Amino acid sequence: MGDSELLDRAGELGRVLFTQDDDLLAEATQRQRKRIFFNGVIYAHQLRVSIGNCIRDLEIIAKAGEPEDLTNSVQFLPL
């Protein structure tokens, strides 16, 4: 499944995607520029944030907001 299909499927399921994949980040950025709907992406560079910090920040995001808060946006970790 390609990045575009992943974003579409996440949208169908009402899900926000977490990724460390630069290509998925690029697809989300293109959708922002073209104003194409997606549910949101949370991105962390593999070498710049530890797994523990990702989990901590994802927990904060999950508890502090709603999935709709990330609609058509990219959130970068670490917070």
N, C-alpha and C positions, 0 to 999 in steps of 0.2 A: 504494500500500500504506500503510495506516495504522500508527500507532505500536504499537498492540497487536499487529498482524500482524507487524511488524518484530521485536518482542521474541519472539514465538512462533517465528518462522522462525530467529532466532539461536539459540534454545533447541534447535530440531531439529538444527541444524548444530553445536551445542556451542561457539558463539561468544559472546564478550563484545562489546558494541557501544560504540564511541566516538562521542560526539555533542556538538554545540554547540547542539542544538535544545531549547529550554525545554519544549516540549510532550512530547517523549520523556522528559525528566527527570521531568515531572509524572506520566506513565504509570508509570514505574518506581517512583516514590514511592507511587502508589496501590497498586501490586502489593505493595510492602513492607507497607503498612498492612493489606491484605486477606490477606496471607500467600499470595500467588499466585506460583508459581515463575517466575523468570527467571534467565538466566545471568549477568547483571551488566551494568552500564553505567558507562562512564567518561565524565564530563562536564567540559567546559571552557567557560566563558563566553567568547563571541567577543571581547569588549573587554577582558578581564582577563588573558589569557595569549596570548603570541605562538605562531605556528605552530612555530617552532624549539623553544620550551620544551615545547609539547605533544609533539613528536616525542621529545625527550629523556626526558620523564616516561613516555611510553608505552613506550619502550625499557626503562626501569628496571623498570616493572611487568611487562613480558614476560619479562625475564631473571630477576627476583627471585622470581617466584611461578608458580603454575599457574592456569589459568582457573577451576578449582573454588574458588580462594580468593576470587573475586568473586561467587560464587553468591548471588543475592538481595540484592545490595548495589549501592550507588552510590559510586564513587570520584571525588572532585573534583580537578581540576587547577587550578593547579599543586600539586605535592606539597608 
